[in-house]
Amino acid sequence: MPGENRMIWHVQLHSSSSAHLYSTILAKIFLMEGRKAGESFIIMNEFVLPNDTNTFGNLMGGRLMYWMDIAASMSAARHCNFPCMTASVDNLSFKNSIKLGNVVHIEAKVSRAFTTSMEVHLKVWGEDIVHQYRYESNEAYFTFVALDPAGKPRPVQPLITETEEEKLLYESALRRRQLRLILAGKMMPHDASELKALFVKD
């Protein structure tokens, strides 16, 4: 896919057979066709019980983040078929609290794959089964890194977008990534070309 990052991996392995196996795996990954965003789609539902709520009878934010992390992890793993580790959480905005006895509906889908990491977009709704209506709760972006058997980052397949929403999320993902890197001190603001393009016109 255009814009996907590529990098050269240098590893030290203890045997020629291990080196051959590793190089074979890498070759297959890089030659592999991308995977559709829709293939990473996950739906997860949870029932809000008394132990999940605060003193106001609302679902605790930490519990919701825990469930969202699980859903995002499954989505990332479905895309790359490797174990994944949470790298960051950003833009977690709460719109409406979810009440005791309501159902939490979480949808997760990979929005972009980089070299070894994947951004996962999540949407959350609350559902009142008694009164039969759903309401928006929050939205967030989680970043996961694929890991090899040694616990080191490994390359992942490119992402193929199909719908207009998937394409918009894909295109804006690079800006979100640059912002994350700036806030983490891993990128200088003047190097964030995608972010600067929003404010500075040539």
N, C-alpha and C positions, 0 to 999 in steps of 0.2 A: 504493500500500500504506500502511496506517496507520503512523505513526511515521517515515516516510521524510522526510529533510530536503529542503527546497527553498530556493533562494536566488536573488537577482536578480543578474544578471551585468552589469557595466558595462565596456565595451571601447572602446578608441580605435582606429578603423580608418581607413585612408588613402583609401578611396574608397567611394562610396555603393553600388557593386555588391558590394564585399566585405562591407559592413555588411548588405546585404540577404541575401547568401548565408549569412552567419553566423547571422542572426536566423532564417532559414528552417530551418537545421540544428537550432538550439536548439528551435524550435517543434516540429519532428518528434520530437526526443528526449523532450521533456516530455509530448507527447501519445501517445507510444509505450507500448504495453502492456508490462508487466514480462515478464521472461524466467524460465523455470523453472530452479530450481537444478540439476536433473538435466542440463540442456543444457550446463552448464559442466564436467561431469565429465570428468576426464582420467586415463588410466592410462599410466604410463611405467615401462619395465623397463630395467635396466642390469646388465651382467655385471661382477662385481668382478674386475679384473685385478691383477697384481702392482704396477703403477704407481699403483693406487688405494689401496694399503694402507700402514699404518705398520709398524714393526719387529716388532709382535706378530702380523702377518698379519690385522689387522682393517681394515675400510674406514675411511679417514680421515674425521673429522667434517666437515671443510671440503669434501671432495669430495661428500659426501652433501648438504650444504647447497646446493652448486652445482646438483646435479641437482634438488633440491626446488624451488629458485628457478625453474628452467626449467619444471617441471611447473606450478607455481603461476601463472607468467606466462601460460602457454598457457590455463589455466583462466579467468583474469581476462579475457584478450583474447577468449576464446570468448563470455563473457557480454556484454561491451560492444562488441565489434567495433572496438575502437580500440587503438592501441599503448599499452602500460602500463609503468609504472616501479615498481620495488620501493620502498616507503616505510618499511616496518618488518618485523621478524621478532620474534615473541614466543612464549613458552611452548614453546621447543624442548627437549623432554625425551627423553633417550636411555634406553631400557629394556634393549635387548640389542644387542651389537655384531654386525656382519655380517662374515662371514669371507671370506677369499680363495676364489674359485671359486663363491661363492654368487650368487644373483640378487637384485637390489634391486627391489622392487615398490612403486611410489609411486602413491597415489591422491590427486587434488586436486579440490576442488569449492568454488565460491563459497558462503560461509555467510551473507553479508549484503552488500548494496550500499547505500552512503550517497550523498552528493551527487556527489562525483567519485571516491570511493575504494571499494574492494571488499576485504572480508576473505576470504581463501581458507584453508580447513581442509585439512590434509594428514595422511595416515596412511601409514606406511612399514612394510613387512614385508621380512624376509629369507627366501629360499627355498633350501633345500639340495636340489638336484636329485638328487644321488646317493642320499641317504637318504629323499628324498621327504617333506619336511615343511616347513611355513612357521612363522615365529615373528615376533612383534611387535618392531619396532625402535624407532620413535619416532613422535611426533605433534607438530604445530606449527600455528601460524597466521601467515600472511604477509598483509601489507596492500599493495595496489597502487593506484596512481593512474592514471586514464585521461588521455591527453594529446592535445591538438589539434595541427595541423601546425606551430604556433609553439612547441610544447613546453610549453604551459600546460595546467593541469587543465581537464577538460571534464566535463559531466554524464554520468552513466551511467544505464541503465535500472534500475528497481526489481527486486527479486528476489522470485519467487513460490516459496514452500515447499509441499511436498506430503507428504513422509513425516514421521513423528514426530521422527526424528533431525534432519532439516532444520529443523523448527520450533524444536527445543530450541537448536540452534546459532544460529539467527536471533535468538531472544529473548535469549540470553546474549551475543551479539556486542556489544551496546551497552555492557555492563559492561566487556568487554575493551577496547573503544575508549576508554572514559573512563579506564581504568587506564593505557593507553598515553599518553594526553594528559597525565595527571598526571605520569608519569615523565619525559615530554619537557618538562615545565614549561609546557605550553600550556593547562592547566586547573588551577584551584585545587581541592583536595580537597573543600571544602564545596560546590562546584558539581556534584560528581559524584552526582547524585540516584539513579541506578541502583545505584551501589556502596553508597551510604549505606543504601539500602533493605534490603540484606543484613544490616546490623548494627544499624540503628536502627529501632525500631518506633514508629509514631505512637501 
